[in-house]
């Protein structure tokens, strides 16, 4: 298995730059019910579902830091939420050794929902105003559905970016 810092600098950062550009341009222009699709959050949750909770949390934190630096939000706010998304989807995937594609999509949905819910909670903890409103009832399902639809692409991409190999199960030799 490759080391995590090597995978971060050679794989995750270039892919994250491309996805961040897509999110800031295409997703911001073409909204679904007034909500921008969170492509970077889907990659963070996909990395957790593909590579496990530790690598997912690390990848989510790095993706969130890049998002914070690009958008101008308080540094670490989105990083904490995206790290939690990667951790959650990786933790949930630990219940099965090798999930099918549809089960990985469910895990990405759970992770992205937790990550999107964590953003207003972290905003509340940092003292920002207007963190909870009725708009969350629209934002969370749209972001979760978009991450679920993107999961067949984001899980293998997240596994590759985190430098993890697919798990293989072998029979115990006699």
Phi, psi and omega in degrees: 000136181286157180285151183291317178297324177298315179294325180297312186281330183265338185238308189292315184296313178297319179294320180295324177297319179293314181292326177294321176295320177296317181294320182285339182252295186291311182293328179286330181278312182256098184262154176255110182055036179081009183244130176283134179290130182268087183290322181292322176295322177296324177291321178298315178291325177293324177294322177293317181290333182267328188243353180106171188290320182293311179291327177294319178294319179295314179295319178296320178294317179295319178296320178293323177295319178295322178295315179298318180292327181280325186267327180098015175286165178305133187297123179100348182293305179287330180298320178295317181292317180290324175297321177294324177295315178295320179296316182294312181293327176288324179290320180292327181289346180289351179283345179227142184292316181218094186289148173290170184297323182286328177287323174296325177295322176295319179294321176295322178297317179296314180296318180290326176294318178295319179295320180287326176290328182291333182298310177294329179293317178293323176298321178295318181293333178270359174088017178277147183274158174068037185280333181237127175207180182290345180295334178298332179290343175261320186294312186297314177295324180292315180294320179294316179295320179294319178294324177294318178291329179276350187299325177299337175268323188281331180292309177294324178294318177294322177296317180293317180295326180277354177074030180255150176260158176296141179289138176238137179251130180238150176289146178288127180292146183274000000 
